[in-house]
Amino acid sequence: MSKKKPLILFIDAYDSFSNNIVSLLETTLDASVRTVKIDNFLLASDKALHDELRYYTAVVCGPGPGQPGHQEDIGIMRRIWELDEQHILPVLGICLGFQSLCTSFGGKVDKLRGPQHGMIRNIAHVGESSEVEGSIFQGVGEIRATLYQSLHADIGHSSMSEDIFLKEKWKISRQCPELIPLAWAEWDGKAENDSGMRDERILLAVRHRIKPFWALQYHPESICTNEESRKVIENWFMAVEEWNTTSRKYDIEPLPHQDSTDKIIGQSVIPKSLLDQNELQPLLNSWKPGLVSEKEKALKEVLSLHLNELYHCQTIKLPEGLSAPDILEILRDTRRDQIILDSSNSHETAAQVKGRYSIIALDVDDGLRFDYVAGRDQLKYQTFKAGYTPSSGGYKNLSLDPQLSGGIWPFLAQFLEKRRISDGNPESPFWGGFMGYTSYEMGLEAIDVKSLKPGSGLDLCLSWVTRSIVLDHEKGLLYIQDVSNEKPDGSVPAWIVATVKKLSSKLPPGVFISWWKGLYETTQRGRSLSESSFPCGEFISQRPPHSSDPRCSNEESPAPLATGPEEMTDEILLADCSRVNQLFANRLEPENGSSSASSLALYQDAISTSSQPSSEPSPRSSMESDSEPPSIQKTSSIKSPSTREYENKVRVCQSYIRGGDSYELCLTDQSTVRRHRFDETWDEKTQRHSDSSPHAFPYVAHNGSGCVDGDAWSLYRKLRTQQPAPFASFIRLGQATLISASPERFLKWTVDGHCELRPMKGTVRKSVTVSTLEQAKALLDVPKEKAENLMIVDLVRHDLHSICGSGNVTVPRLMVVEEYKSVFQMISIVEGRIPLPGITSFNNARSRDMLQRHTGIDVLAASLPPGSMTGAPKKRSCEILQEIEQKPRGLYSGVVGYMDIGGRGDWSVTIRCMFRWDEEDVPEQTEKGGFAETWHVGAGGAVTALSTPEEEQEEMLTKLSGTLGIFR
């Protein structure tokens, strides 16, 4: 019989590094850890606390925001230090836990002259000194550790002269006769430094002279604390076991059986999976007409949609230089809603980070859509009635109660799981499923932070996509995909055939023939999912098949398309293609992005010229109109944060940081662009955009050639040309229009549970003086920039540990500088592995383990809002930012992406973007009519103790100018 692991109770003070400590404890000590919050009401009485502690070998009081003198910041920690002799047990305090121990036994806590957040310091510890008994530093070598502190504890040594301190630093003081110092961070006060060090000595470890209490001020769990610190944890636990053997007054009780009336309050770090929140199951199993509410009926109805569908795919060649926007323009998809996830820098040879895929969702208007507003606890879904058109009002809108399925995220996870398939094109990252966006405020709800002011629009909007086109830029292939109940008996589904035909009719001669030849053969093979383990046509030939080709005999193949390549003529091929030919004949070279102007000058230039026509045409694809539509040149006003206002906000952030409430605050602000645009789809009576117009495309108009060159679309075309990015997007969905050139991946996960986050902190704009990667590395290789990145890396590790569990999170790349078209960025990569049951087939396995497993959606829900847009600790930082910013961020700082029926997902952080809401449009009383629309453009940066208001203002303007310049 195997020995049971010792159980440790971790007291969580709402910190964003807590789960990293849990992982350190479980992997170093081979122990199990349960957690409780500092304010858990179930432990309000002494009896309840004593009853809980009897199951634990030891307690760890963790870090957190705030001060030990504030009872609301430390909660039950104080009662731990006050346990009487009959209930006492070994305890380790970390950071705030360290400070609370010191203040409980006579110490004082003051502000550091130089706060140390994300700073890596050498630790001078007592080691093998015979002066100290019960040290936990025996056999420990040199420690380099990360500090996260604005405050420091004084147990009587701060006022000592240097000579006296050197003699007394390992001894107790009159002020605190029960606390023994074990470690210090020291500075001689003379050497120059750029780490903000201004304090000659900082106490970093203590132990109680009699009681089994130890504490560390530094963070042993940080990714930048060296491995030597693990020995300290090991030594502490050896001391714990020795004390429990010789001095503990009561036996450690085994965990109660799950059926017992005794219940342990401490919980695992890993929550119940979204798939295992089965509030929905009784409804599904016992639903009867007349016995349930209307909302339950609506939920039952929506759960019956899109079940048991098949995946179909056609693989054809992607003509060189053809982009996702080009394809959309060729298709002339004039529907109201559009979703394009665009690797717009895939063509750049110098780009270090290039997206491999672009994804276009098609027929979005015809599909199912889920809308959610944070705080209202109401989920709405919209579906399309068969036999209707958008102009006839054929949409069905119903409200659902997400609590019937445990909440919005359990509902989405279970909805997707019921439609899971395992057979599809392995080269395509997305087969079908959810695509859309979530707002920053959606993330606030996830961490129980209420938005101070309601914003416009939706906080979650996801479309169920069943028809899509994926561009594989690396392999030069195009995947045309359909998920439906259509079973074409070995032939290509009709929609795919029609889409290919529509694309082919618009291609220039040379490109078209090679594409058609490849298409022709894959169509002849045309195997469906039900007949082939690989549902796409695998062979792409440079010649048309003929009767002598054994692979294309009449017995094996369906009838070919009506027109084969040998029958095509130049007259047919050239029809309506003159503008498309320009795309391949006149591709523009990308701008080098260099500029010697300051950020302020760039910003001023961007806003000063945006209200008048530009004297020089901007670079754009030749698929666009020869001249931009007048509406793109008519910006009526731009409102941006004033310099004084923003710098004052930086100072307020720093006051919170110095007070111990946050380590880093990602401050943002928004500019608004108010613009006039004539729109023939505006309905004066309903005050909405009408779908009845023959040109019903709220963000575009069509010129004579049939190509799209309208307002928001032109803005996006311009943005992707000037700021190509691996995670760009154009989304028109749920009353929102979003245009983004994001360089930052938020979260990607695979079917086997591999997760990747790429937090980005540290920005240098390209200029004449900073034009090379080496120059940028030198500028970013400073403690302030590295600390900003490190704090978010440790936060992201915490988020991943909450689902992946202890020991399953790594950092393969830390603080690496990457080059983009106009900036250099410091990024890190954090990876995790979700433990999965040993099951190979998702279609056939429906065991209890399978239904209880965690998926990438669990990680997504646990990681919002993006840590790179909040600061740390996340919850308290977001609360502070709400107070300072005093406005909703909306789609800025949210995420955009997909989660598909194959079990994958990929999301980017919504930055370098602009967005607008339909409901903010105001009709104008002019001769031509039209309306005023409002675009929101957000920007900001991470504020730390080392920031200066002027530098933060400069960084915000640097990021803002590139996007605002699109309105020129």
N, C-alpha and C positions, 0 to 999 in steps of 0.2 A: 504494500500500500504506500503510495507516494506521500511525502510530507507536504502538508498544506502550507501555502505561502503565508508569511506574516502579513497582517493587514495594517495599513497606515491611513490615518485620516488627514486629508488635506483641507485646510480652511481657506476658501477662495474669497479674496477681497475685490472681486470684479476686475481682476487684472487681465491683460492680454498676453501674458507669458505663462499663466498658471499651468496649462496643459503640457508645456515644455518641461516644467518641473516634475509633473507627474510622470512623464516619460523617462526623465533622468532617474527618478526614484525606482521605477519598475524595472528598468533595464540594468541599473547598477546593482540593485539589491535583490533582484529576483523576488520582489514583493508585489502585493496587490494594493492599489490605492483607491479609496473612496473619497468623494468630495462633498462638502457642504458650503453654502454661502455664509458669509459673516452675519447675515440678518435672517437666517432661517428661523421662521416663527415656531417650528416644531421643537426647537431647542431653547425656547424662551425661559423655561423653568430650570432650576438647578437639577431637579430630579431627572428631567428629560436628558440633560447634558450628561449627567453621571451614568444613566442607563446606556447611553450611546457609546461612551468611552470604554466600556467594559469589553468591547469586541476588538479593540485596537492595541497594537504593539506600541505605537507611537503616534504623535501628532506633528504636522508641519503647518505653521502659520505663514501664509504666503504673502507675496507683494501685492501692492495695489495703490491706487491714487489716494491722496488725502494726507492727513496728519494723525499721528497716534494720540494726540490730545483731543481729537474729535471722536466721540463715542460712535457716531454713525459711520465713521470710516473704518473702525476696527471691529465693531460688533462683539462677537463672542470671544475674540482673542484675549481681551482683558480678563475674562472669567477663566480662561485656560491658565494664565499665569497666577491666578488667585486660588487654584485648586488646593483643598486641604490635604493633609497627609494621607487620608484614607482613600482619596480619589486621584492623587497625582500620578502622572505618567510622563515618560520622556517626550520632550518637545524640541523641535528645531524651528527657529524663526528665520525668515528670509526677507530682506529689504524692509517693508512696512512691519513685518513680523519682528524683525530685529529691533526696529525703533520702538515698537510697543513693549518688548521685553525690557529695553533699557529704561523707558519712562516708568515702567511698573516697579522698578527697584532703584529709583532715585535719580536717574539720568534726565538730562534735558535735551530737547531737540530744537535746533536752530537752522536757519537758512545758510546754505553754503554761499560764500562770496562768489565762487565759480561753480555753478551747477554742472553735474557730470552725467549727461544722458547719452548713452551709446558710446561712451569713452572707454577705451581699453587701457588698464593700468597694471603696473607691476605691484604685486601684493607682498608686503613684508610681514611674514607670519612667525609665530613663536617656534614652530618646528619641534626640535628635540630638546628644547630648553628645559633644564631641570628646575627652573624657577616656577613653572606652571604645572600643576597636577591636573589630570583629566583633559589635556589638550586633545583636539581632534586633528592636529596637524602633524602627528608623528609620521615620519617616513615620507612626507610630502615635499617635493622639490619646488622649483620656481613656478609660481602661479601668475598667469596673465589673465585678468578677468574683466568682464564688462560691468560697468557701473551704470545704474539708472537711478539717479538721486538728485534732488534739489535740497534735501535736508540732511543733516548729520546729527548723530547722537554724541553728546558730551557726558562722559561719566567721571569727569574731574581732571582730565589731562589737558584740556584746551588752553587753560591759562598758564600752564607750566612754561618756564623758559626752556630753550633748546637743550641746555646742559642738564637740567633736572629731568626733562622728558626722556632723554637717552638713558637715564638711570632708572626711571620709574615706569616706562611704557608697558612693561609686562606685569605690573603690580596693581593691586587694588588701590583705590583712592579713598580719602575720607568721605567724599561725596557719595560714593557708591561702594560701600565696603563688601557687598555681596557679588559684584560683577568683576570678572577677571578679563582683561583685554587679551585677545589672541592674534589679531592681525590689524595692520594699518596700511593706508596708502599715503606716501610721504612725498613732499616736494620741498626743495631747499629754498624756494622763493626767489632764486636768482636766475636760473636757466629760463630762457625765453621758451614759450610754448604757444601752440595754436589750438590747444585742447580746452581752453577756458579755465585752466588750473589757477586758482588764486588762494587756495587753502593749504597751509604747510602740512597739516596732518588730518586724516579722516579715519575714524575708527571703523573697521570693517568686520570684526568678529569678536564675540564675547562668549563666556560661559558663566553660569551661576556657580558660586562657590560651593553650595551644598545641594541644591535641587538639580534634577536632571534636565536642565535647560541650557541649550546652546543657540547661537544665532549668527547669521551671516548677513552683512549689508550688501555685498556684491551678489551678482546673479550667476550662480554656478551652471545654470541651464542654457545660457546664451550661446549662440553658435560660435561666438568669438572668444569665449572662455575656454582655456586650453584643457586638455584631458587630465592634467595633473589634479585638477579640482575634484575629479571623481573620487580620488583617494580620500578627500575630506568627508565625502558622503559615506564612503565605506567605513571610515574610522568612527564617524558619528553613530552608525548603526551597530557597530561592535560595542560601543559604549552603551547604547540602548539595551541590547540584549544582556549585557553584563548587569546593568542596573535592574532590569526586570527580574533577573534570576536572584539577585541578592537583596533587593530592597522593596520590590513592589508588594503592596499590601493585599492585592486581590488577584485572582487568576484571570487570565484572558479567556473569555468565553468563545466557543465556536459560533460561527454565523448561524442564525436561526433558519430552520427549514422554511421554504417559501409558503407552506401551508400553516405555519405557526402564527399565533396571535401576536407574538413579539416580532417587530419589524425594525430593521436597521434603517436609519435615516440617510446615511451617507450613500451616494450614488456613484456609479461608474461615470468616468469622463465621457464615454461614448453613449450618446442618448439612444433611445429606441429608434429604429430605422423608420423612415417615412413609409416604407412598404408594410411595416408591421403595426401601423396605427390603424386598427381594424374597426374603427367606429362605423365605417361604411358597410362592412360585411353583413350585419343583421338586416339592414335595409335591402341589400341585394338578395339575400336568401329568403326573406319572408315577405316580400312586397306583394300587396294585394290591393286592387282598385278599391277606393272608398275608405281605406284604413290608414292612409298616409296623407300628409299635407301636400299642398300644391308645390312647395319647394322640393319636397322629396320626390314627387312625380317628375319634376323638371330634371332633378339629378339622375333619376332612373333613365329618363329619355336620353340625356346627353351621354350617359355611359354606354348606351347601345350603339352609338355612332362609330363608324370606321373600324368595326371589328372584322377579323378574319380576312384582311385584304392581302393582296399579293404585290410583290415588288417587281417592276419591269425596268429594264435599262437598255438603252442603245448607245454604243460607244462609237464615236466618229472622230475624225481628225479636227483639231483646232487650228485654223489658219493662223500663221504667225502674225503677231501684232493685234489680233482681235481681242478686245477686252469685254468684260461683263456689260458695261454700259452700251458698247457697240451692239452686242447681241440683243439687248432689250430694245434698242432703237430699231434694229432690223425687224424684230417681231412686232413692233408697233403695238405693244400691249398697253392699251389706253385705259386700263382699269384704274380705279381710284387708288387701291392699295398696292404697294410694292415693297419688296424686301430684297436688298442686294447686300451681301457680305463680300466685300471687294478687296482682294489682295492687289491694291493699285500700284504697288512698287515691284511687282513680279518681274517687270521688264528691265529693272535697273541692275546693271552689272556690278556697280560699286556697292550696292546695299548689302550690309552684313546680315540683316534679318529680312528675309523675303517670305511672303506667304506663298504656299504652294497652290492653294485652291481659291477660287471665287465661287460663290453660290448665288443663284438667282431663284427666288420663289416665284412661281407663276400661278395665275388664276387664284390669287389670294382672296379676291372678292367673293369667289364662289365657295370658299371654305369655312370651316369652323373657327371661331375666334373667342378667346377668353380675355375678359377685362376685369381688372381689380383695382380698387382704390384703397390705399393703406388707411387703416383706422376705422373703416366702415364695415369691415367684416362681411362684405357682400361681393360675391363673384357673379359676373354676368357673362353669358355666352350668347354669341350670335351665330346663327347658321343660315344657310341659304335654302329656301324652299324650292323643291324641284319644279321645273316648268316656269319659273319666274325669271325676271331680269332685274338687275339693280335699279333701273329706272322705274320699274313697276312696284317698287317697295316690297320686294320678295324676301325680306329678311325677317327672321324670327328671333326675337330678343327675350330671354328669360333670365330671371335672377335665381341664383343658387345660394344655399347656405353652406359655405366651406366647412363649417364646424361639423356638418354631417359626415365628413370624411377626415376629421381631425385637424382641419385647417387648409389653407391654400396650398402649401407645399406637399403635404400628404396626398391631397387630391390630384395634383399634377403628376406626382410620381406614380400613383396607382393608375391613373388614366393612361400614362405612357407605357407602363408595364403590361397592361392588358393588350396592348397592340404591338408588343415586342416581336421582332423577327430575327432570325439568325442567318438567313440566306440572302445575300445581296452582293453587289459589286465590291470586292475587298479594296479596290483602289479609290473608291468614292468615300469621303469622310461623312457624308450626309445622304441618307436614303429617303428621308421624309420624317415628319414629326413637328415639334414645336420650333418656331422661329419668332423672334421679337425682342422686346426690351423690358428692363425693369428700371425704375427711377432710383435715385439716391434715397428717397423717403421710404421706398419699399425695403431697403436695407435697414433703415432705422427701426422699422417695425420688427424686424427679425431680432434686434438686440434690445427691444423693449424701450426704445427712446421715442417719445411722442414728438411729432412735428409741431412747432409752435404756431405756424400759420398754414392754413390749407393752401395748396397750390392749384394750378390749373391741370387739367388732363388726368391721365391714368398713371398709376404707379407700376402696373404690370399689364402688358398687352402681348399675348402670344397667339400666333396664327398656327393652325394645324395645316401644314403644307403637305400636299400629296403629289404635286407636280413641280418639278424643279430641273434646273440645268446647272451642272457643276463643271467648271473649267479647271482642268488639271494643267497648270502652267508648266510644271516640271516635265511632264511627259508629252505635252502638246496634244491632249485629248479632251474631248467634250463628252460628258455623260448626260444624256437626256433621260429623265427618270419619271416614273409614274407609279403611284401606289393606289391600287383600286381593286375592285372585285372583278374586273374584266379578265377573262381567261381566253386569250387569243388563239389557243390551240396551236402553239408553235410559231405563230406569226407575231409581228410587232404590233402592240396595241395601237388603235386608231389615232389616239391623241399624239403619240410619239411620231407616227408617220406624218400627220398633219403638221406638227411642229418642224420636223426636218424639212418638209417640203417648203414651208414658209421661209425658213432660214435659207435654203438653197436658192430660192428665187431672187435673193437680194445680193448674192455674192459675185464679185468680179470674176472674169473668165478664168484666169490662171489659177486662182485660189479655188474656185468652185470645182473645176474638173478633178483636181486631186482629192478634194473633200468628197465629192460625189462617188468616186471610185471606191474609196474606203467605205462609204456609207452603203453603196450598192451591195457589196459582199456581205457586210454584217446583216443587212436586211434579208438577204437571201438565206443566210443561216438562221436568223430570227428565232432562236430558241427562247422559250419562256421560262420563267422561274420553276414552273412545275415539271419541266422536262430536262432541266440542266442545273447542275450544281453551281455553275458560273453563269449568271443570267445575262451577261452582256456579250455582245459579239466580240470574240477574242481576236479575230484576224482582220487586219486592215491592209489591203492590198493596193498596189500601185497600178493594177490593171483590172478591167471588168471581168467578172467570171463569164464563162461560156459553157456550152453544152458538154465539152470534153472534160471539164473540171469535175472530178468525182465528188468533190464536196458540195456541189451545187446541182445535183441531178434533180429532175422533176419530182422523183419519188420522195426526196428528202426535204424539198424546199417549197415554200408557198410561192404564189405568183409574184413576180417582181413588181416594183412600182410602175406606174403607167409610162413613165419616160425614163429610159436608161441613158447612160452617158454617151453611148454611141449615136443617140438620136438627137442630142442637143445641138443647137446652132448658136453662133455668136449673137444673132439678133435676139434670141430668147434670153441668153445669158446676160446680155448688156442691158436688158430692159430695166429701167428704173434703178440703175446701179452707178450712175455717174458720180454721185456723192460718195458712195461706198468706196469706189476706186481711189478717191482722194486719200482715204484713210491709209491705204497701203503705199501710195505714191509719195505722200507728203507727211510722214510721221515727224513730229517735232522732237528735237533733242531736249532732254530735261534741263531745267535751269540748274546752275551750280549752287544756288542758294547763298552765295557769298555776299556779304555786305559789311561795310565798315561803319555803318550808322549805329548809333546807340539804340537800345530798346525803346527809349522814350521817343527818339526821332522816328523810328520805324512805326511806333504806335501812332504818333501824331500825324504822320504821313498817311497811315491807313485810314484814320477817321476824317482827316481834312479833305481827302479826295473822294470819299465814298458818296458824297452828296452831289457830285457832278460827274458828267461823262468823262471817262478816262481818255487822255489824249493819245495813248498808245494802246492798241489792242493787246489783250493778254493772251498768252499761249493757251491753246485749247485744241481739242480733237477736231479734225476736219469734218467729223460727223455733225458738228454743231452748225448753227446758222452762220452765214457770212458776217452778220452783225448781231450783237447781243440784243435781245428784245428790249424795248425801252424800259420795261418794268425793272430790269436788273440795275438800271442806272439811276433810279429815282428813290434814293434814300432820303427820307424827310428829316430824320434826326437820329443821333446816337447819344445815348446816355451811359456814361461810364463812371466807375467809382473815382472820386477825387483823390488826389495824392495824399492830402491831409487825412481824409477819412480812412483810407486804407492803411496808412502808416500808424494811425492811432489804433486800429484793430490789431496790428502786429504787436504793438506795445501791450495791449490788453491780453493777448495770447501769452506774451512773455511773463506777465504778472501771474497768470495761472500756473505757468510752468515753474516759476521760481517758488510758488507756494506749494508745490508738490502734487498738484492736481493732474498734471499730464507730463509726459516726457517729450512729446512732439505734437503739434497741432497743424493739420493741413488746412490752412485758411484759404478760402476761395471767395470770389465776388463775381458778379455778373454785369455785363454790359447789355443793353437792349438796343436793338436797331429797329426803328419804326419806319416802315416803307410803304409807299403807295404803289399799288399794282392794279391795273384794270384786269378784270376777270369775268368773262362772259358766263361763267358757271355760278356766279353769286346770285342767290335768290333773295331779293329784297323782302319778300313776304315772309319767308321762313327764317331769314337771317342766317342761312346756311348755304354751303356750296351744293348746287344741284347736280344730280347725276343724269338728268334728262337731256342735257346738251349733247349734240353730236361730237363735241370736243370736251366731253366731261372728264377732264384730267386736271384736278385742282392745282397741280404744280407744273404743268407743261402746256404748251400750245404746239400745234403742228403746222409746219410750213408746207409748201407745195410739193416738196420731194418726199413727204411722208416721214421725215426724220424729226425726232424730238429735239426741241431747242428752247424749252420754256424756262420759267423763272427759277424754282428751286433746283430743277435738273441742271440748269446752266450753272448755278452756284456750285453744285456738286462736281460738275465737269471741271470747273475752274479750280476747285479745291484739290481734287485728285491729281491735277496736272502740276500744281504748285507745291503740294505737300503729299506726294505719294507715300503710302503707309501700308504695312502688312495687314492691318485690321481696320481698313476703311469700311464705311457702310453708308447706304442711302436707304432710309426707311420712311415709308408713308403708310401709317397704320394707326387705327384707333384715334383719329383726330390729331395725330402728331405727325410732324415732318422733321426728320432728324438727318443731318448731314455730318459725317464724322471722318476724320483722317487719323484715327487713333493708332499710335505705335505700340500700345501696351496690351498684351494678352493678360486677361484676368485669370481664367481657369480653363484648362482643357482636360478632358478625361477620356479614357479608352474603355472598350468593352471588358477588358480584363482587370479594371480597377486602378490603372495607373493614372495619377493626377499630376498636373503641372501648373504652377502659378509663376508669373514672371513680374514681380513687383519692380516698379521703375521709380527711382528717386535719384536726382542729380542731373541737371540739365545745363548744357553749354551750347549757345547758339553759334553756328558757323559764321565766320567773318574773315576779313583779310588777316587779322592777327591770330585767329584760331581756325586753321583750315585743315589740320591733320589730326589723325587719331591720337598720335603721341602727344601733341599739344593739349588736346582735351583731357587725356589721362592725367597729365601733370596738374591741370587746374582742378580736377576732381579728386585727386589723391591727397586730400586734406581731411583732418578729423571731422569737421562740420559736415561735409558732403557724405563721407563714409558713415557717419553716425546716423544721418537721416535714412540711409538705405538699410543699415543694420537694424534699426528699430522696427522697420516694416518687415524685414525678413523674419525677425523673431516673432512678430505678431502673426505673420502668415503661417509660420510653423505651428503656432498655437492653434490656429483655425484648422489646419490639416490634421493635427493630432486628435482633434475632437471627433473625427470620423475614422481616420486611418489607424488610430491607436498607437500605443507606445512602441518606439523602435522602428516605425514604418515611415518615417519622414527624413529626407536627406536634402542637402543643399549642394548640388553638383557644381554650381557656378555662383560665386559670391563677389558682388561689386565689380562687375565687368563692364567696361565702357564700350558701347556700340555706336556705329555711325549710321545716321539717317540723312536724308537729303539736305535738310536745313539745320539740324541740331545733332549734338552728341548726347547720348543718354547713358546713365549708369543703371544697370539692371542686375538682378539676381534671379536665379532659378531655384525654386523650391519644389521638390517632388514628393509624392506620397503614394502609398500602395494600399488600396482598400482590401482588407481580407475578404476573400470570396469563398463560398463553399466549394468543395471539390466536385463540380458539376460541369460537364462539357457541353450539354445541349440545353439552351435556354427555352426552347420550344417544348421539350418533353419533360423538363424537370419542374415540378411544382411542389417540391417537398417543403416542409416547414422551414428548413434552413434557407431555402431559396427565397421564400416569402419574407423572411426576416432580415435578409442581407441589406447592407447599405450600398448605395450607388453614388454616381457622381452628382446626382441632384441633392443628395444629403450634404455633400461638400459645398455645393453652390449655396444652398440655404444657410449653411453654417458660416460662410465666409463673407456674406454681404453685411454692410456695404464694403467695397474694396478698401483694404487697409491702407493702400497708398493714397487714398483720398480722405482718410479720417485722422490718422495719428494714433498714438498709443498712450495709455490703454484705450481701447476703441470706444467702449460705452461712455466713459466719463468724458473723453475727448469730444465725442459727438454731441453730448449734452452742452458742453462749453461752446462748441462751434455754433450750435443752435442759438445760444444767447448772443453771440457776437455777430453772426451773419444776419440774423433777423429776417431771413427770407428762405423759401424753399429752393433747393438746387434743381429740382426737376430731373430731366434726363441727364444733365451734366453730372458726372460722378456716379452714374448708374452703370449698367452693363448691357451689352447687345450680343446676341448670338443664337445658338441653337442647342437643342437636345433631341436626339433622333431615335427612331424606332430600332436602330441597331445597337443602342446602349452607349453611344458616344455623345460628347458635348464639347462646345468650344465657345468661349465668351471673351469679349474684350471690354476694357474700361472705356467708358464714354468720355473721352477728352479730345482736345483739339477739334471741337465740334460746335455746331449751332443747331438750334431747334426752335420750333414754333408750335403753337396750339391753335387749332381752328377756332376754338371758342373765344380766343382773344382778338380775332379779326373784327374790325369795325368798319361798316360801310361808310363811304365818304360821299358827301353831297357835292358832286362835281358834274359837269356836263356829260362826261363819259362814264360816270358812275365809278365802279371799282371799290376798293376797300383798302384800309390800312392794316398791314400785318406787322406783328412784333416777333422779331427773332431774338433769342437769348444766346449769349456767348459767354461762357464761364471760363475763368482762369484763376490760378492761385499757386501756392507753393507751401512747403513744409516750414513752419516756424519752430525754431529751437531756441535754447538759451543763448546760442552763439550768433543768432541772426541779428541783422540790423534792419530797422524799418526801411531804410533806403534801398538796401539790396533786395529785400523781399518785394518792394514795389517794382524794382527793375525786373525781377524774374517774372512777376505777374504780367507786366507789360510785354515782355518778350514772348510769352505764350499767347497773349491776347492779340498782338499785332498781326501774327500770321493768319489768324482766322478772320479778324475784322478786315484785313486787306482784301479779302475775297469780294467785299461789297464795293470795291473801287470800280 
